[in-house]
Amino acid sequence: MLDSTDTRLLAALQKNAHLTAHQLGEMLHLSPSQAGRRRQRLEAEGYITGYAAKLDPLKLGLHVQGFIQVHLGTHGPEQSASFARMVNSRSEITSAWTMTGEADYLLHVYCDDLPALNRLLHEVILPHPAVARVQSQIVMDQLKRDAPLPT
């Protein structure tokens, strides 16, 4: 079970994963060693699954962000596994979810430009044998960046 100190530690690390044990200790009113042990325990128990840098897509030349709803024509273990392999092989696809409702999958993509998005759709996703159709939406503006999880 998480106590209130654990949840405050997790919230702080989601905002800044570079916090030292000393800084965490000051924020949580713990000694640096206590804060460090709590962090290690939360890592060992799987609450913290890793640390990553947040990059600016525009500075990387990724000017088009979009979502692609994928509708499969055939459903089965082989088709799902093959589609998952294709999704995992493409760096433009940054997240993918299986969905309830009309679409089977929702893909979050970043591309250099519209022609790159068009190539991804028409040369990679649509030719996949399990895919029946896709519907894409291009992000015009992102009102809220990926926020920390509620703790």
C-alpha positions in Angstrom: 0.0 0.0 0.0 1.1 3.5 -0.7 1.1 6.1 2.0 0.8 9.8 1.5 4.6 10.2 1.5 4.9 7.6 -1.3 2.3 9.4 -3.4 4.0 12.8 -2.8 7.3 11.2 -3.8 5.8 9.7 -7.0 4.1 13.1 -7.9 7.5 14.9 -7.4 9.4 12.4 -9.6 6.8 12.6 -12.3 7.5 16.3 -12.5 11.3 16.0 -12.2 12.9 12.6 -12.4 16.3 14.2 -11.7 15.5 15.0 -8.1 18.3 13.7 -5.8 17.6 11.9 -2.5 18.6 15.0 -0.7 16.1 17.1 -2.7 13.4 14.5 -2.2 14.2 14.4 1.5 13.8 18.1 1.8 10.4 18.1 0.0 9.1 15.1 2.0 10.6 16.1 5.3 12.7 12.9 5.4 16.4 12.3 5.6 18.1 11.7 2.2 18.7 8.1 3.0 15.0 7.5 3.9 13.9 9.3 0.7 16.4 7.2 -1.3 15.2 3.9 0.2 11.5 4.8 -0.5 12.4 5.6 -4.1 14.3 2.2 -4.4 11.3 0.4 -2.9 8.9 2.0 -5.3 11.1 1.1 -8.2 11.5 -2.5 -6.9 7.7 -2.9 -6.5 7.1 -1.6 -10.0 5.4 1.7 -9.2 8.3 3.4 -11.0 8.9 1.6 -14.3 11.6 3.8 -15.7 12.9 7.3 -16.4 12.8 9.2 -19.7 13.5 12.6 -21.1 10.6 14.5 -22.7 11.7 15.8 -26.1 10.3 18.7 -28.1 8.9 17.1 -31.3 9.0 20.4 -33.3 12.8 20.8 -32.6 13.2 17.3 -33.9 11.4 18.2 -37.1 8.3 16.3 -36.3 5.7 18.8 -37.4 2.7 16.5 -37.8 1.1 14.8 -34.8 -1.9 12.6 -35.4 -4.2 9.8 -34.3 -5.1 6.9 -36.6 -8.1 4.7 -35.9 -7.5 1.2 -37.4 -10.3 -1.1 -38.3 -9.3 -4.7 -39.0 -11.0 -6.8 -41.6 -10.1 -10.1 -40.0 -9.7 -10.8 -36.3 -7.6 -13.6 -35.0 -4.5 -14.3 -33.0 -2.2 -14.3 -36.1 -3.6 -11.1 -37.5 -3.3 -9.3 -34.1 0.2 -10.5 -33.6 1.3 -9.5 -37.1 -0.3 -6.1 -36.7 1.4 -5.6 -33.3 4.8 -6.5 -34.8 4.2 -3.9 -37.6 3.2 -1.3 -35.0 6.3 -2.0 -32.8 8.6 -1.8 -35.8 7.6 1.8 -36.7 9.2 4.7 -34.8 6.6 7.1 -36.0 4.0 5.2 -34.0 4.7 6.3 -30.4 1.7 4.7 -28.7 -0.9 2.2 -29.6 -4.0 1.0 -27.9 -6.6 -1.7 -28.5 -10.1 -0.1 -28.2 -13.7 -0.8 -27.5 -16.1 0.7 -30.0 -15.9 1.0 -33.7 -12.1 1.0 -34.2 -10.0 -1.9 -33.1 -6.8 0.1 -32.5 -5.9 3.8 -31.9 -2.4 4.8 -32.9 -0.6 8.0 -31.9 1.9 9.1 -34.5 4.5 11.8 -35.1 5.7 12.5 -38.7 8.0 15.0 -40.3 5.3 16.4 -42.5 2.0 15.5 -44.3 3.7 13.5 -47.1 5.4 11.3 -44.4 2.0 10.7 -42.7 0.6 9.8 -46.1 3.4 7.3 -46.7 2.9 5.8 -43.3 -0.8 5.3 -44.0 -0.6 4.2 -47.7 2.6 2.3 -47.7 2.7 0.7 -44.2 -0.7 0.6 -42.4 -3.2 0.1 -45.2 -1.3 -2.6 -47.0 -1.2 -4.7 -43.9 -3.3 -7.8 -44.7 -5.5 -7.5 -41.5 -6.4 -3.8 -42.0 -9.7 -3.0 -43.6 -9.7 0.7 -43.2 -8.2 3.6 -41.3 -9.4 7.0 -40.2 -6.8 9.7 -39.3 -7.0 12.9 -37.4 -4.3 15.5 -37.4 -3.6 17.4 -34.2 -4.0 21.2 -34.8 -2.9 22.2 -31.3 -2.2 20.3 -28.1 -4.0 22.0 -25.2 -2.5 19.8 -22.6 0.8 17.9 -22.7 1.0 14.4 -21.4 0.5 15.2 -17.7 1.7 13.2 -14.7 -0.6 10.4 -13.6 -2.9 11.3 -10.7 -1.4 10.0 -7.4 
